[in-house]
Amino acid sequence: MLLNYIITAWKVFLRRKFFTFINLFGISLTLMVLMVISTIGESYFYPKGPEKNTDNIRVINRLVLTNEAHNQTNSGRLGYKFIKENLFRLQTPELISINSGSYGTSIFHQGKKTKLLVKKTDSNFWKVLDFDFMTGRAYSDGEFNEGKFVAVVNQHTEQELFGDASAVGQKLSLGNQSFTIIGVVENVPIVEEVALSDIWVPYTTNATTDYQQETRGSWDAILYHSNPAILEDANKEYINLLKNDVILDVSDNMTEAYSGAYTKLESLSREMFYDNYSYDTHEELFISVMAGLVLLFMLLPSINMINLNVSRMMERSSEIGVRKAFGASTKQLLMQFIIESILLTLAGGILGIILSLLILHSIEASGLIPYAHFPFNIRVFLIGLFLILVFGLISGVYPAYKMSRLSPVTALKGGF
């Protein structure tokens, strides 16, 4: 019986080529967009680079300071003084790492100017993140504490500055300082913003110590624990410290501090639904809004597909009447139409997946998202299959149900 349904569906598709093309175009375009977004999102939330251990880290990259009346507010990244007086008092994390955040600079090497990203870090940075070293190594605790002028660069920087020669052992000038390169790591995709940079150096090589007196500055902190479940306790400890025992510079007239140690999802949701005077991340709201947007994006073309399917089935009303007159049941007709819709959606979905792979490959090749790599994996594939099934059911069930319940006389007259 199933084979007969499939054969009938194939003949219907060939007989109504224009309707088939319109359906395939709408389905494949919709699923292509959703698959591209899903793949990029998957790379962000489940990274494959240095942040592959994302479950073991929480990031603190924003601090809001205000007075009791909330009429004077300063917000931005953390200052070194705030980190030293508050974050370093936390007992729950196994390790705490701080870094300056990535900033752009121009490198002059052998008469050539190159714009690169630089990040100043501590030695714990290489312990809490999982970099893949091509050659060399990271700087040690001793080198960091002594303020050694050593650096780690990525493959792009090695190629850009030294061509085919190894960068390890080479000199690199940053400002008026000369660093010795001791390690080369794989390029970090831009979606891994915690690890992202082209060059990493110890922040103990800073020319001055003025940064150590700043309550707000340009610093990010990473909390690490080998047991991901403990990190929620670390965040609670941090928030409790901010509420009850935070140390602030009294000369700034700031008495309250708002911040948090967040996962990637929590950081993104807080950026979208930001509330200066709250510790909430609004994660549930973010998920609900994203789910609603996806549903709406799928629903609009599905409504169009329903109209097209109704028009296509209206043309087959006489066929439906004849089949009913010869004993075809409502269930059999319903199954026929649903299978036709699912097969058409499946074909459009496969085309959409192929198009999404081509688009993602083009994005990688273009460098639009630096160092990005979007491999097709089972998680994204299953998402695609699920979206195909949902799309097919949304666009096919209603018209199939209506047409299958027509009486033979109404169907032969072309009614609906």
Secondary structure, 3 states (H helix, E strand, C coil): CHHHHHHHHHHHHHHCHHHHHHHHHHHHHHHHHHHHHHHHHHHHHCCCCHHHHHHHEEEECCEEEECCCCCCEEEEEECHHHHHHCHHHCCCCCEEEEECCCEEEEEEECCEEEEEEEEEECCCHHHHCCCCEEEECCCCHHHHHCCCCEEEEEHHHHHHHHCCCCCCCCEEEECCEEEEEEEEECCCCCCCCCCCCCEEEEHHHCCCCHHHHCCEECEEEEEECCCCCHHHHHHHHHHHHHHHCCCCCHHHCCCEEECCCECHHHHHHHHHCCCCCCCCCCHHHHHHHHHHHHHHHHHHHHHHHHHHHHHHHHCCHHHHHHHHHCCCCHHHHHHHHHHHHHHHHHHHHHHHHHHHHHHHHHHHHHCCCCCCCCCCCHHHHHHHHHHHHHHHHHHHHHHHHHHHCCCHHHHHCCCC
